[in-house]
Amino acid sequence: LPAAKMVKAKGLRPAAINSVGLGAAMGLLGIEFDAFESMLEENLRKLGAETRRKNVDVARDAYEKTASG
């Protein structure tokens, strides 16, 4: 999973690699993304709406790449 490239493509700071890792883990574990999305948005509420959305998007991308569906 090219996590750093995914983060850079969204124009996010390197710390957003955590969103990629967590999204990938949720996919590998087969956990529903919706619950994770709500938690991620809540935890990133201090950031602007656009940055929150981009973090959710990059996490969803990682989730979709790793989920066996």
N, C-alpha and C positions, 0 to 999 in steps of 0.2 A: 504494500500500500504506500504510494508516494505521498506521505502525509505533508511534508514540507512544501511540496509542489502544489498540493491541494490548497493549503493555507495561503500561499503566495498568489495563486490564481484568483482567490477571492479578495485579495488586497487586505488581508488581515495581518496583525502582528504575529510574530512567532509563537506567542503564548497560546494562540488558538489551536495549536497542534494538540492540546488537551481535548478539545472538542472532537477532533478527528479520532483520537485514541478511544475516547469514550463511546463515540458513535460506532466505531468498529467493534468494540467489545459488546455493545448491545446487540449488534447484528450476529456476532459469533455465538452469543448466548441465547439468541432467539427471543429476546425481550422486546415487547412492543415499543416502537419508537415514540408513540404519542406521549406516554408517561415520561419518558426521558426528555422529550422536547419541552414539556411544561416545566420540568425541574431546571433545565438549562436556561430557559427564558427567565425564570425566577432568580436564579443565581447570577445572571448577567444583567439584571435590571438597572444597574448603575451605568451601564454602557448605553450609548445611543441606540435608537430603534434599528438603524441600518446595520450597525455592528452586531447587535443581537441576532438579526435576521441572517446575516452572513455566517455567523457561528452555527446557527441551527442548520443552515443550508449545507455547510461543509460537514457537519456531523451526520446529516441525512445521507450525503453522498457516500461517506465512509460506511455508514450502516448498510446502504444498498449494495455496496461492493462486497461486503462480508456476509450478509444474511443469506442463509441457504433457504431458498424459497420455493 
